[in-house]
Amino acid sequence: MRNGSADTCPCATGGCRLGWLLGRHVGGQGIGHRWLQLIVLALAAACAACSGALPRQVIPDYSRFSHIWAAPHVTLYWDCTEVESGSLRIDGIGVNLWEPDPPQFLDLIAFGLDAQGRMLSRAQGSARGWELIKNFPEPFQLELRGQGGEVRVDLAYRYQYRDDSFDGPFRRMPTYVTGRVPDACGQGGRQRQ
């Protein structure tokens, strides 16, 4: 007899081989080349994950930033640096530290203000990612070209948040959260020493 009978099956004689099993033993048909590739790929990925060959998420050092501001769902960390004459760069990250529903679309605006509070210059930007997933910081960068009369820089932010903590018809409707950090590159933003 053929196709898996006792006289052709190497298992009956004790000589079962993996190649024979994958190639012919299952109902007279092989598992298939594509299935074999998928199985090998899955085993390789599992071994790589267990052995530490894949990189793990590194927890960023937030203490390197000189300014911090805690908004209701997002915490902002940033540094202010003068890069050219009259130009100020704000490099930072927005982090969702605790919200299971990620805030979305973090937008930032830096305002250069004079002594009377009038806006002289403005720079606008967004965080790189559109969604602030919990514990995954999203970087942002703003470059403010000053006009010469600025005495302080304020930082405004806006993001979208969907609150599902209550029931009702408007449960998943997005809410825009806005805020402003006064004197963001000076004493504002709870500057660290």
Residue, then its C-alpha position, 0 to 999 in steps of 0.5 A: m500500500r502506498n500514501g501513508s500505509a504501514d509498509t511505506c511509513p518510515c515511522a513503522t520501521g522507527g526511522c521517521r525523519l522531519g523532511w519526510l514528515l513535512g513532505r509526505h506524511v500528512g495525508g500523502q501531501g506535504i505541509g507546503h513550502r509557504w507553511l514551512q517558511l511561516i513556521v520557521l519564521a515564527l520559531a526564529a522570532a520567538c527565539a530572538a525575543c527570548s534570547g534578548a536579540l531584539p532591542r527593548q524599549v529604553i526608558p528615557d532620562y527625563s531629568r536631562f530637560s530643564h523645563i517640565w509642565a504637566a498638562p491634564h493628560v500629557t507631560l511636556y519636557w523641553d530645553c531652550t537653546e539659542v542657535e543663531s543671533g535672534s533665534l531660539r530653539i525649543d527641543g522637547i518631548g510630549v509624554n503620556l504617562w498614565e492615560p490608557d486612551p492616548p491623546q492625539f495631535l499634540d500641537l505647540i506654538a512658541f510666542g516671543l513677547d515684548a515687555q507689554g505682552r505684545m506678540l512679536s514673533r511666533a513659531q508653530g510645530s507638532a509632535r512627530g507622532w499623531e498619537l501619544i501612546k502611554n510611555f512612548p515619548e513623542p519629540f517636537q522642535l520649534e525654532l523661534r526667530g526673534q525680532g529683537g524686542e522679545v523679553r520672554v517666550d510663552l509656549a502654548y499647546r493643544y491636543q485632542y483627547r477622547d474621554d470614555s470615563f462617562d456614559g452617554p451620547f457624547r462619550r467618545m467625542p473628542t475634546y480639545v485641551t489647550g494650555r499656555v506655559p508663561d515664560a517657558c524659557g525662563q522661570g516658567g515651566r517649573q524650571r529645574q536647578 
